[in-house]
């Protein structure tokens, strides 16, 4: 028999929201990483790259435990949600960003000891958290207008909780790459904060279309119009047997059911384009376009004629 604690956990798990049920959430976190990467570029001499590395449903404690003594966590209060969000940078993320912000090129070996973070590192990390808050606010703005107010920094994950450690949450991870180094950032959002937005987050993501560059469109059109194509005029076709062709002699005439009033089919790459009349101008044969050929109607005519 399961004890009361196990039963409670099973009930909590059953009520959890699966990430698959929130198709807008990956879109939001993808925009968050893009927005934050753009903000970090203004702080570094070479642009860092930030990419999403997975979103999972978990518990707050399970998401924080791997980073104990390995990361700096920032706690954000979101009044509109009446809840808090945790954002964390692991050691590699912190040291890589500080190296970038001070103009380092990665030639010095990365710090590998397990010393405590210095006051300077904590202050610079706090400045990074301010940018994280603005990026989160911009990313979630398409669902809800909410302000992410930075509260405090924690280096002990035991103190970084935003509720009971077994409460369900959504954890998103992001990879940082710069100067041949890397790092990891995580964002933990309690499911209690997402539940009121569940309907909005459950919407099917629509593909986005952006306005094309008019200069590129013009140049592309001009290049297409200058492309060379080969067209041929088919006066008439007729069927012959292989025996008829074998019996042909020089001087034989192949009679086609065409008259001077017959329309000629204009083709390119075996695709019928126009119907035209044969003409003459200054000693050259000419074609006078009569009408465009509808491919669908041409197909139906071909089927019905069989």
Secondary structure, DSSP 8 states (H G I E B T S, - for coil): ---HHHHHHHHHHHH---GGG-HHHHHHHHHHHHHHHHHHHTTSSS--EEEEEEEEEEEHHHHHHTTTTTEEEEEEEETTTTEEEEEEEEHHHHHHHHHHHTT--S-S----S-----HHHHHHHHHHHHHHHHHHHHHHTTT-----EEEEEESSGGG--SS-TTSEEEEEEEEEEETTEEEEEEEEEEHHHHHTTHHHHTS----------HHHHHHHHHHHHT-----EEE-------HHHHHT--TT-----S--TT-EEEEEETTEEEEEEEEEEETTEEEEEEEEE--HHHHHHHHHHT-
